[in-house]
């Protein structure tokens, strides 16, 4: 019992459960992180742009100014969206016209080849 309390020795009846503080880990033991390949810690990706208020307490003039600024930003964003839509539609029409023109040229060439073959035959 005396040896088990010290943590240095164990009697056959009572095994030692305490490890002495001076004991060093054996060289055959390696840290767990050497064996485990863990993925990197995920990082938060901020996609939203937050706008901070400039004033803690807004007066009525400041509130109106802030409100008008938000409305102006919304209106400008909507106009840009509409402009992009118009440009996209114009490009689509131009691409369709090019496609149709190429198809017509292809048909004309094919017709000319067919006529030339008929004349030879």
Chimera marker file (.cmm) of the C-alpha trace (Angstrom):
<marker_set name="trace">
<marker id="1" x="0.000" y="0.000" z="0.000" r="1" g="1" b="0" radius="0.5"/>
<marker id="2" x="2.842" y="2.328" z="0.798" r="1" g="1" b="0" radius="0.5"/>
<marker id="3" x="4.417" y="1.897" z="-2.666" r="1" g="1" b="0" radius="0.5"/>
<marker id="4" x="1.149" y="2.509" z="-4.488" r="1" g="1" b="0" radius="0.5"/>
<marker id="5" x="0.581" y="5.762" z="-2.620" r="1" g="1" b="0" radius="0.5"/>
<marker id="6" x="3.987" y="7.048" z="-3.656" r="1" g="1" b="0" radius="0.5"/>
<marker id="7" x="3.268" y="6.224" z="-7.279" r="1" g="1" b="0" radius="0.5"/>
<marker id="8" x="6.760" y="4.853" z="-7.802" r="1" g="1" b="0" radius="0.5"/>
<marker id="9" x="6.283" y="1.174" z="-7.049" r="1" g="1" b="0" radius="0.5"/>
<marker id="10" x="3.480" y="-1.312" z="-7.176" r="1" g="1" b="0" radius="0.5"/>
<marker id="11" x="2.872" y="-4.297" z="-5.012" r="1" g="1" b="0" radius="0.5"/>
<marker id="12" x="1.595" y="-7.489" z="-6.606" r="1" g="1" b="0" radius="0.5"/>
<marker id="13" x="-1.787" y="-7.067" z="-4.898" r="1" g="1" b="0" radius="0.5"/>
<marker id="14" x="-2.237" y="-3.432" z="-5.942" r="1" g="1" b="0" radius="0.5"/>
<marker id="15" x="-1.056" y="-2.129" z="-9.343" r="1" g="1" b="0" radius="0.5"/>
<marker id="16" x="0.362" y="1.391" z="-9.613" r="1" g="1" b="0" radius="0.5"/>
<marker id="17" x="-2.118" y="3.806" z="-11.193" r="1" g="1" b="0" radius="0.5"/>
<marker id="18" x="-0.234" y="7.025" z="-10.682" r="1" g="1" b="0" radius="0.5"/>
<marker id="19" x="2.622" y="8.011" z="-12.977" r="1" g="1" b="0" radius="0.5"/>
<marker id="20" x="5.512" y="9.763" z="-11.262" r="1" g="1" b="0" radius="0.5"/>
<marker id="21" x="6.030" y="13.369" z="-12.320" r="1" g="1" b="0" radius="0.5"/>
<marker id="22" x="9.666" y="12.743" z="-13.164" r="1" g="1" b="0" radius="0.5"/>
<marker id="23" x="8.837" y="9.978" z="-15.633" r="1" g="1" b="0" radius="0.5"/>
<marker id="24" x="9.591" y="10.897" z="-19.272" r="1" g="1" b="0" radius="0.5"/>
<marker id="25" x="7.590" y="9.550" z="-22.197" r="1" g="1" b="0" radius="0.5"/>
<marker id="26" x="9.315" y="6.745" z="-24.024" r="1" g="1" b="0" radius="0.5"/>
<marker id="27" x="10.937" y="7.606" z="-27.362" r="1" g="1" b="0" radius="0.5"/>
<marker id="28" x="8.636" y="5.121" z="-29.113" r="1" g="1" b="0" radius="0.5"/>
<marker id="29" x="5.653" y="7.378" z="-28.341" r="1" g="1" b="0" radius="0.5"/>
<marker id="30" x="5.040" y="10.087" z="-30.909" r="1" g="1" b="0" radius="0.5"/>
<marker id="31" x="2.491" y="12.866" z="-30.791" r="1" g="1" b="0" radius="0.5"/>
<marker id="32" x="-0.930" y="12.126" z="-32.205" r="1" g="1" b="0" radius="0.5"/>
<marker id="33" x="-0.764" y="15.056" z="-34.629" r="1" g="1" b="0" radius="0.5"/>
<marker id="34" x="2.068" y="13.275" z="-36.472" r="1" g="1" b="0" radius="0.5"/>
<marker id="35" x="-0.352" y="10.510" z="-37.470" r="1" g="1" b="0" radius="0.5"/>
<marker id="36" x="-3.526" y="12.485" z="-38.065" r="1" g="1" b="0" radius="0.5"/>
<marker id="37" x="-3.933" y="14.565" z="-41.200" r="1" g="1" b="0" radius="0.5"/>
<marker id="38" x="-6.716" y="16.939" z="-40.366" r="1" g="1" b="0" radius="0.5"/>
<marker id="39" x="-8.114" y="19.435" z="-42.875" r="1" g="1" b="0" radius="0.5"/>
<marker id="40" x="-7.459" y="23.108" z="-42.266" r="1" g="1" b="0" radius="0.5"/>
<marker id="41" x="-9.874" y="25.000" z="-40.096" r="1" g="1" b="0" radius="0.5"/>
<marker id="42" x="-12.619" y="26.550" z="-42.241" r="1" g="1" b="0" radius="0.5"/>
<marker id="43" x="-12.495" y="30.296" z="-42.635" r="1" g="1" b="0" radius="0.5"/>
<marker id="44" x="-15.542" y="32.526" z="-42.819" r="1" g="1" b="0" radius="0.5"/>
<marker id="45" x="-15.917" y="34.187" z="-46.186" r="1" g="1" b="0" radius="0.5"/>
<marker id="46" x="-17.761" y="37.454" z="-45.927" r="1" g="1" b="0" radius="0.5"/>
<marker id="47" x="-19.804" y="37.971" z="-49.081" r="1" g="1" b="0" radius="0.5"/>
<marker id="48" x="-22.015" y="40.724" z="-47.780" r="1" g="1" b="0" radius="0.5"/>
<marker id="49" x="-20.877" y="44.292" z="-47.517" r="1" g="1" b="0" radius="0.5"/>
<marker id="50" x="-22.155" y="45.859" z="-44.345" r="1" g="1" b="0" radius="0.5"/>
<marker id="51" x="-22.643" y="49.591" z="-44.175" r="1" g="1" b="0" radius="0.5"/>
<marker id="52" x="-22.017" y="51.141" z="-40.822" r="1" g="1" b="0" radius="0.5"/>
<marker id="53" x="-24.081" y="54.026" z="-39.617" r="1" g="1" b="0" radius="0.5"/>
<marker id="54" x="-22.201" y="57.237" z="-39.276" r="1" g="1" b="0" radius="0.5"/>
<marker id="55" x="-24.195" y="58.538" z="-36.360" r="1" g="1" b="0" radius="0.5"/>
<marker id="56" x="-25.290" y="56.813" z="-33.195" r="1" g="1" b="0" radius="0.5"/>
<marker id="57" x="-28.261" y="59.133" z="-32.780" r="1" g="1" b="0" radius="0.5"/>
<marker id="58" x="-29.803" y="60.525" z="-35.936" r="1" g="1" b="0" radius="0.5"/>
<marker id="59" x="-31.519" y="63.858" z="-36.075" r="1" g="1" b="0" radius="0.5"/>
<marker id="60" x="-34.443" y="64.192" z="-38.456" r="1" g="1" b="0" radius="0.5"/>
<marker id="61" x="-32.267" y="65.882" z="-41.123" r="1" g="1" b="0" radius="0.5"/>
<marker id="62" x="-29.620" y="63.181" z="-40.828" r="1" g="1" b="0" radius="0.5"/>
<marker id="63" x="-32.278" y="60.475" z="-40.982" r="1" g="1" b="0" radius="0.5"/>
<marker id="64" x="-33.777" y="61.986" z="-44.124" r="1" g="1" b="0" radius="0.5"/>
<marker id="65" x="-30.341" y="62.329" z="-45.694" r="1" g="1" b="0" radius="0.5"/>
<marker id="66" x="-29.472" y="58.703" z="-44.847" r="1" g="1" b="0" radius="0.5"/>
<marker id="67" x="-32.850" y="57.489" z="-46.160" r="1" g="1" b="0" radius="0.5"/>
<marker id="68" x="-32.447" y="59.436" z="-49.426" r="1" g="1" b="0" radius="0.5"/>
<marker id="69" x="-28.925" y="58.081" z="-49.843" r="1" g="1" b="0" radius="0.5"/>
<marker id="70" x="-30.198" y="54.501" z="-49.480" r="1" g="1" b="0" radius="0.5"/>
<marker id="71" x="-32.982" y="55.150" z="-51.977" r="1" g="1" b="0" radius="0.5"/>
<marker id="72" x="-30.503" y="56.706" z="-54.421" r="1" g="1" b="0" radius="0.5"/>
<marker id="73" x="-28.217" y="53.665" z="-54.109" r="1" g="1" b="0" radius="0.5"/>
<marker id="74" x="-31.154" y="51.331" z="-54.757" r="1" g="1" b="0" radius="0.5"/>
<marker id="75" x="-32.283" y="53.363" z="-57.764" r="1" g="1" b="0" radius="0.5"/>
<marker id="76" x="-28.746" y="53.446" z="-59.206" r="1" g="1" b="0" radius="0.5"/>
<marker id="77" x="-28.359" y="49.686" z="-58.735" r="1" g="1" b="0" radius="0.5"/>
<marker id="78" x="-31.702" y="49.099" z="-60.485" r="1" g="1" b="0" radius="0.5"/>
<marker id="79" x="-30.678" y="51.328" z="-63.414" r="1" g="1" b="0" radius="0.5"/>
<marker id="80" x="-27.393" y="49.453" z="-63.784" r="1" g="1" b="0" radius="0.5"/>
<marker id="81" x="-29.295" y="46.183" z="-63.753" r="1" g="1" b="0" radius="0.5"/>
<marker id="82" x="-31.639" y="47.417" z="-66.492" r="1" g="1" b="0" radius="0.5"/>
<marker id="83" x="-28.686" y="48.685" z="-68.567" r="1" g="1" b="0" radius="0.5"/>
<marker id="84" x="-26.986" y="45.306" z="-68.329" r="1" g="1" b="0" radius="0.5"/>
<marker id="85" x="-30.235" y="43.649" z="-69.377" r="1" g="1" b="0" radius="0.5"/>
<marker id="86" x="-30.557" y="45.893" z="-72.460" r="1" g="1" b="0" radius="0.5"/>
<marker id="87" x="-26.931" y="45.264" z="-73.452" r="1" g="1" b="0" radius="0.5"/>
<marker id="88" x="-27.393" y="41.529" z="-72.997" r="1" g="1" b="0" radius="0.5"/>
<marker id="89" x="-30.506" y="41.543" z="-75.206" r="1" g="1" b="0" radius="0.5"/>
<marker id="90" x="-28.702" y="43.576" z="-77.901" r="1" g="1" b="0" radius="0.5"/>
<marker id="91" x="-25.820" y="41.103" z="-77.934" r="1" g="1" b="0" radius="0.5"/>
<marker id="92" x="-28.270" y="38.232" z="-78.155" r="1" g="1" b="0" radius="0.5"/>
<marker id="93" x="-30.025" y="39.819" z="-81.160" r="1" g="1" b="0" radius="0.5"/>
<marker id="94" x="-26.678" y="40.509" z="-82.861" r="1" g="1" b="0" radius="0.5"/>
<marker id="95" x="-25.519" y="36.933" z="-82.277" r="1" g="1" b="0" radius="0.5"/>
<marker id="96" x="-28.793" y="35.597" z="-83.679" r="1" g="1" b="0" radius="0.5"/>
<marker id="97" x="-28.432" y="37.830" z="-86.763" r="1" g="1" b="0" radius="0.5"/>
<marker id="98" x="-24.871" y="36.581" z="-87.335" r="1" g="1" b="0" radius="0.5"/>
<marker id="99" x="-26.023" y="33.008" z="-86.965" r="1" g="1" b="0" radius="0.5"/>
<marker id="100" x="-28.844" y="33.503" z="-89.467" r="1" g="1" b="0" radius="0.5"/>
<marker id="101" x="-26.494" y="35.233" z="-91.925" r="1" g="1" b="0" radius="0.5"/>
<marker id="102" x="-24.009" y="32.350" z="-91.743" r="1" g="1" b="0" radius="0.5"/>
<marker id="103" x="-26.791" y="29.821" z="-92.274" r="1" g="1" b="0" radius="0.5"/>
<marker id="104" x="-28.048" y="31.718" z="-95.337" r="1" g="1" b="0" radius="0.5"/>
<marker id="105" x="-24.522" y="31.913" z="-96.786" r="1" g="1" b="0" radius="0.5"/>
<marker id="106" x="-24.100" y="28.212" z="-96.172" r="1" g="1" b="0" radius="0.5"/>
<marker id="107" x="-27.387" y="27.459" z="-97.960" r="1" g="1" b="0" radius="0.5"/>
<marker id="108" x="-26.380" y="29.670" z="-100.910" r="1" g="1" b="0" radius="0.5"/>
<marker id="109" x="-23.036" y="27.908" z="-101.242" r="1" g="1" b="0" radius="0.5"/>
<marker id="110" x="-24.747" y="24.524" z="-101.054" r="1" g="1" b="0" radius="0.5"/>
<marker id="111" x="-27.276" y="25.584" z="-103.729" r="1" g="1" b="0" radius="0.5"/>
<marker id="112" x="-24.458" y="26.793" z="-105.984" r="1" g="1" b="0" radius="0.5"/>
<marker id="113" x="-22.625" y="23.485" z="-105.569" r="1" g="1" b="0" radius="0.5"/>
<marker id="114" x="-25.804" y="21.553" z="-106.353" r="1" g="1" b="0" radius="0.5"/>
<marker id="115" x="-26.428" y="23.626" z="-109.501" r="1" g="1" b="0" radius="0.5"/>
<marker id="116" x="-22.822" y="23.108" z="-110.630" r="1" g="1" b="0" radius="0.5"/>
<marker id="117" x="-23.187" y="19.338" z="-110.171" r="1" g="1" b="0" radius="0.5"/>
<marker id="118" x="-26.431" y="19.274" z="-112.150" r="1" g="1" b="0" radius="0.5"/>
<marker id="119" x="-24.828" y="21.153" z="-115.066" r="1" g="1" b="0" radius="0.5"/>
<marker id="120" x="-21.931" y="18.658" z="-115.173" r="1" g="1" b="0" radius="0.5"/>
<marker id="121" x="-24.276" y="15.693" z="-115.104" r="1" g="1" b="0" radius="0.5"/>
<link id1="1" id2="2" r="1" g="1" b="0" radius="0.2"/>
<link id1="2" id2="3" r="1" g="1" b="0" radius="0.2"/>
<link id1="3" id2="4" r="1" g="1" b="0" radius="0.2"/>
<link id1="4" id2="5" r="1" g="1" b="0" radius="0.2"/>
<link id1="5" id2="6" r="1" g="1" b="0" radius="0.2"/>
<link id1="6" id2="7" r="1" g="1" b="0" radius="0.2"/>
<link id1="7" id2="8" r="1" g="1" b="0" radius="0.2"/>
<link id1="8" id2="9" r="1" g="1" b="0" radius="0.2"/>
<link id1="9" id2="10" r="1" g="1" b="0" radius="0.2"/>
<link id1="10" id2="11" r="1" g="1" b="0" radius="0.2"/>
<link id1="11" id2="12" r="1" g="1" b="0" radius="0.2"/>
<link id1="12" id2="13" r="1" g="1" b="0" radius="0.2"/>
<link id1="13" id2="14" r="1" g="1" b="0" radius="0.2"/>
<link id1="14" id2="15" r="1" g="1" b="0" radius="0.2"/>
<link id1="15" id2="16" r="1" g="1" b="0" radius="0.2"/>
<link id1="16" id2="17" r="1" g="1" b="0" radius="0.2"/>
<link id1="17" id2="18" r="1" g="1" b="0" radius="0.2"/>
<link id1="18" id2="19" r="1" g="1" b="0" radius="0.2"/>
<link id1="19" id2="20" r="1" g="1" b="0" radius="0.2"/>
<link id1="20" id2="21" r="1" g="1" b="0" radius="0.2"/>
<link id1="21" id2="22" r="1" g="1" b="0" radius="0.2"/>
<link id1="22" id2="23" r="1" g="1" b="0" radius="0.2"/>
<link id1="23" id2="24" r="1" g="1" b="0" radius="0.2"/>
<link id1="24" id2="25" r="1" g="1" b="0" radius="0.2"/>
<link id1="25" id2="26" r="1" g="1" b="0" radius="0.2"/>
<link id1="26" id2="27" r="1" g="1" b="0" radius="0.2"/>
<link id1="27" id2="28" r="1" g="1" b="0" radius="0.2"/>
<link id1="28" id2="29" r="1" g="1" b="0" radius="0.2"/>
<link id1="29" id2="30" r="1" g="1" b="0" radius="0.2"/>
<link id1="30" id2="31" r="1" g="1" b="0" radius="0.2"/>
<link id1="31" id2="32" r="1" g="1" b="0" radius="0.2"/>
<link id1="32" id2="33" r="1" g="1" b="0" radius="0.2"/>
<link id1="33" id2="34" r="1" g="1" b="0" radius="0.2"/>
<link id1="34" id2="35" r="1" g="1" b="0" radius="0.2"/>
<link id1="35" id2="36" r="1" g="1" b="0" radius="0.2"/>
<link id1="36" id2="37" r="1" g="1" b="0" radius="0.2"/>
<link id1="37" id2="38" r="1" g="1" b="0" radius="0.2"/>
<link id1="38" id2="39" r="1" g="1" b="0" radius="0.2"/>
<link id1="39" id2="40" r="1" g="1" b="0" radius="0.2"/>
<link id1="40" id2="41" r="1" g="1" b="0" radius="0.2"/>
<link id1="41" id2="42" r="1" g="1" b="0" radius="0.2"/>
<link id1="42" id2="43" r="1" g="1" b="0" radius="0.2"/>
<link id1="43" id2="44" r="1" g="1" b="0" radius="0.2"/>
<link id1="44" id2="45" r="1" g="1" b="0" radius="0.2"/>
<link id1="45" id2="46" r="1" g="1" b="0" radius="0.2"/>
<link id1="46" id2="47" r="1" g="1" b="0" radius="0.2"/>
<link id1="47" id2="48" r="1" g="1" b="0" radius="0.2"/>
<link id1="48" id2="49" r="1" g="1" b="0" radius="0.2"/>
<link id1="49" id2="50" r="1" g="1" b="0" radius="0.2"/>
<link id1="50" id2="51" r="1" g="1" b="0" radius="0.2"/>
<link id1="51" id2="52" r="1" g="1" b="0" radius="0.2"/>
<link id1="52" id2="53" r="1" g="1" b="0" radius="0.2"/>
<link id1="53" id2="54" r="1" g="1" b="0" radius="0.2"/>
<link id1="54" id2="55" r="1" g="1" b="0" radius="0.2"/>
<link id1="55" id2="56" r="1" g="1" b="0" radius="0.2"/>
<link id1="56" id2="57" r="1" g="1" b="0" radius="0.2"/>
<link id1="57" id2="58" r="1" g="1" b="0" radius="0.2"/>
<link id1="58" id2="59" r="1" g="1" b="0" radius="0.2"/>
<link id1="59" id2="60" r="1" g="1" b="0" radius="0.2"/>
<link id1="60" id2="61" r="1" g="1" b="0" radius="0.2"/>
<link id1="61" id2="62" r="1" g="1" b="0" radius="0.2"/>
<link id1="62" id2="63" r="1" g="1" b="0" radius="0.2"/>
<link id1="63" id2="64" r="1" g="1" b="0" radius="0.2"/>
<link id1="64" id2="65" r="1" g="1" b="0" radius="0.2"/>
<link id1="65" id2="66" r="1" g="1" b="0" radius="0.2"/>
<link id1="66" id2="67" r="1" g="1" b="0" radius="0.2"/>
<link id1="67" id2="68" r="1" g="1" b="0" radius="0.2"/>
<link id1="68" id2="69" r="1" g="1" b="0" radius="0.2"/>
<link id1="69" id2="70" r="1" g="1" b="0" radius="0.2"/>
<link id1="70" id2="71" r="1" g="1" b="0" radius="0.2"/>
<link id1="71" id2="72" r="1" g="1" b="0" radius="0.2"/>
<link id1="72" id2="73" r="1" g="1" b="0" radius="0.2"/>
<link id1="73" id2="74" r="1" g="1" b="0" radius="0.2"/>
<link id1="74" id2="75" r="1" g="1" b="0" radius="0.2"/>
<link id1="75" id2="76" r="1" g="1" b="0" radius="0.2"/>
<link id1="76" id2="77" r="1" g="1" b="0" radius="0.2"/>
<link id1="77" id2="78" r="1" g="1" b="0" radius="0.2"/>
<link id1="78" id2="79" r="1" g="1" b="0" radius="0.2"/>
<link id1="79" id2="80" r="1" g="1" b="0" radius="0.2"/>
<link id1="80" id2="81" r="1" g="1" b="0" radius="0.2"/>
<link id1="81" id2="82" r="1" g="1" b="0" radius="0.2"/>
<link id1="82" id2="83" r="1" g="1" b="0" radius="0.2"/>
<link id1="83" id2="84" r="1" g="1" b="0" radius="0.2"/>
<link id1="84" id2="85" r="1" g="1" b="0" radius="0.2"/>
<link id1="85" id2="86" r="1" g="1" b="0" radius="0.2"/>
<link id1="86" id2="87" r="1" g="1" b="0" radius="0.2"/>
<link id1="87" id2="88" r="1" g="1" b="0" radius="0.2"/>
<link id1="88" id2="89" r="1" g="1" b="0" radius="0.2"/>
<link id1="89" id2="90" r="1" g="1" b="0" radius="0.2"/>
<link id1="90" id2="91" r="1" g="1" b="0" radius="0.2"/>
<link id1="91" id2="92" r="1" g="1" b="0" radius="0.2"/>
<link id1="92" id2="93" r="1" g="1" b="0" radius="0.2"/>
<link id1="93" id2="94" r="1" g="1" b="0" radius="0.2"/>
<link id1="94" id2="95" r="1" g="1" b="0" radius="0.2"/>
<link id1="95" id2="96" r="1" g="1" b="0" radius="0.2"/>
<link id1="96" id2="97" r="1" g="1" b="0" radius="0.2"/>
<link id1="97" id2="98" r="1" g="1" b="0" radius="0.2"/>
<link id1="98" id2="99" r="1" g="1" b="0" radius="0.2"/>
<link id1="99" id2="100" r="1" g="1" b="0" radius="0.2"/>
<link id1="100" id2="101" r="1" g="1" b="0" radius="0.2"/>
<link id1="101" id2="102" r="1" g="1" b="0" radius="0.2"/>
<link id1="102" id2="103" r="1" g="1" b="0" radius="0.2"/>
<link id1="103" id2="104" r="1" g="1" b="0" radius="0.2"/>
<link id1="104" id2="105" r="1" g="1" b="0" radius="0.2"/>
<link id1="105" id2="106" r="1" g="1" b="0" radius="0.2"/>
<link id1="106" id2="107" r="1" g="1" b="0" radius="0.2"/>
<link id1="107" id2="108" r="1" g="1" b="0" radius="0.2"/>
<link id1="108" id2="109" r="1" g="1" b="0" radius="0.2"/>
<link id1="109" id2="110" r="1" g="1" b="0" radius="0.2"/>
<link id1="110" id2="111" r="1" g="1" b="0" radius="0.2"/>
<link id1="111" id2="112" r="1" g="1" b="0" radius="0.2"/>
<link id1="112" id2="113" r="1" g="1" b="0" radius="0.2"/>
<link id1="113" id2="114" r="1" g="1" b="0" radius="0.2"/>
<link id1="114" id2="115" r="1" g="1" b="0" radius="0.2"/>
<link id1="115" id2="116" r="1" g="1" b="0" radius="0.2"/>
<link id1="116" id2="117" r="1" g="1" b="0" radius="0.2"/>
<link id1="117" id2="118" r="1" g="1" b="0" radius="0.2"/>
<link id1="118" id2="119" r="1" g="1" b="0" radius="0.2"/>
<link id1="119" id2="120" r="1" g="1" b="0" radius="0.2"/>
<link id1="120" id2="121" r="1" g="1" b="0" radius="0.2"/>
</marker_set>
